[in-house]
Each structure stands twice: as structure tokens, then as C-alpha cells.
Amino acid sequence: MATIHHELSINAPVAKVYEALASAERIGTWWDKHTSVQTDRGLVLEHDPGPEHGVVRFLVVELAPNRRVEWECISVHPKSSPASAWTGTHFTFELEGRDQAHTTKLDFRQLGYDERSEFFKANEAAWGEVLQSLKRVVEAQAR
């Protein structure tokens, strides 16, 4: 199994970056519209990228304020969907405040990805784009 890994520096306080990752409403500002549902397993984030993919569901595994967010993809998708390779993978966002709280280092990893998947490289590139969107939105809000 492989890990998709991206690191970036965000010119915003760590609390602002954490806020953008910690709720469905805020995730919707930089990625895609999300909703949250409380289940017997815990909080689940959901978004619907279209009928060819089905609803993507992430169990919120950990919310450690200003330090770490972790999700697990718990939905199952058609083999033709790039999300089909996500089931069971974990998404971690490690945060580290720098420069007297004005800059945040974000270390993102999608763990447990099958590198033999035809979608691996495209998904790696897509996460790079999504994280750049997170950076733009949070930096604009921090001004």
C-alpha cells in the first residue's frame, strides 16, 4: 500500500487552518459542499460528486484542535470511479504553527492507497489541487 503525501505552508494561523478542516460547512468553502451526519460510529462527513461516483463518506476518526484531523473513507464506489480506491484509506492533516502563529505547516497524507490502482496518479494530483484551494481560501480569510 502507498501513501499520497503533500506538504504546504499556509500563511495563516494554525487555528484558521484547523477550522477549515474541522466542519462540513468550512470544508465546503475549499473543496466541495459537505454535510455531516451523526451516526452510531461517530460523525460522518458526506459529499456527492455525482451519480457516477456515489456519495463519498468519511468517518471523522480524530479532531485534535489546532494539531490534527483524521478521516477514514467508509463508502464503497463503482470500480469505474476514482473514489473506488478510497474505501478504507485514512486521510490525515497534521498541523504545525510557525513564525509566531502566522504560518502553518500542513502535512497531508492519504494512507493505505493501492498504488496499483489506475487512479493513483490522478488522485495524487487532484489532492495537490484541492490543498492549493484550501491554502488560497484560508489565506484570503486570514487577511
N, C-alpha and C positions, 0 to 999 in steps of 0.2 A: 504494500500500500504506500501511496505517496502523500506528500503534503504540499498544498498550494500555499505559498508564503509571499507576503508583501509587507514591506516596512515603509512608513512615510512619516514625515514631520509635518505637523499641523500647527499653524500659527494661531493658536487659541488655547486658553486654559484647559487643563485636563477635565475639569468639571463640565465644560461645554461639550467636549468630545463624548464624554460618558453619557450625558443627557441625550445626545443624538443617537446613541446605540441602545438605550435602555427602555424605550417605549415604542409601541407600534406607530403612534402619531408622529413622533420625531423621525423614525426610520423612513416614513413616507415622504419626508422632505428631501431626502438624498438618494433614495433607491426606488422604491415602488410603494404604492399605497398598501399598508399593512393594517390588519385588525388583530386584536388579542382576545383570546378566549381562555377562561379559567377551566381547567379540566381536572379529573381525579389524579392525573400525573403532574399537574402544575400548570404554569402559564404557557400557552402556546401562541406563537405569532403566526399569522397566515397571510399569504398574498396569492393572487390569482393572475399569473402571467398569460393566461389564455387557454382555450379549450384543448389545444394540442398538448398542453403540459399538465393540466390539472392544478388544483390548489396545492401550493407548497406550504408545508407546516414545519415550524421549528419549535421544539420544546426548549424553553429557557432553562438551562442547566444551572447557570450561575450569574448573579448580578452582584459584583463586589464594587460598590461605589468608588468611582474615580481610579479603578485599578484593572478590572477585568469583566468581560461579558462573554458568556459561552452559550451557544445554541447547539442542539442536535436536530438534524433533519429526520423527521419521523414519518413523512409522507412517502407514498410509493407512486411512481410515474411510469407512463408507457416507455418502452425501450427507445422509441424514436425521439424522446425528449431529453435535452441536456440534463434536466433535473433527475433523470433516472439514475445517474451515478451519484447523486447526493444522499440517497437513503442511508442512514446510519452514520454519515460523516458528521464531524463536530467542527464548529466554526468558533474560533477564539479570537478575541480582540483584547490584547494586552496593552495597557496604557501606562505611560510614564511621563509625569510632568517634568519640564525642563525650563531653564532660563527664568528662574524666579516666577514660575507658574504661567508664563506667557506662551510657551510652546509645548506641544505634546508629541511624544513619540508613540506611534501606533504600530503594533506588531500584530498582523493578521495572519491566521493560519486556518486552512480547511484541512482537517486531519482525516486520514483513512480513505482517501480518494484512490480509486483503482486507476493507476496510471496507464493501464491498457485500454481504458475507455476511449472511444473515438472523440469524446467531448472534452478530454483533459486539457489540451492546449487552449481551446476556445474558452473554457471556463476560467482558466488561469488569466487569460487576457481580459475577460469580462469582469472579473473581480478587480483587476487593476483599474479599469474604467469606473466601476462603482465606487471604489475607495477614493478615487480622484474627485468624484461627485461629492462624497462625504466631506472631503477636505475643503472644496470650494464653498459648500453650504455653511459649514461650521466657521470657517474663516470670515465669511461675509457677515454672519450673525455676531461674531466676536468684535467686530469693528465698532 
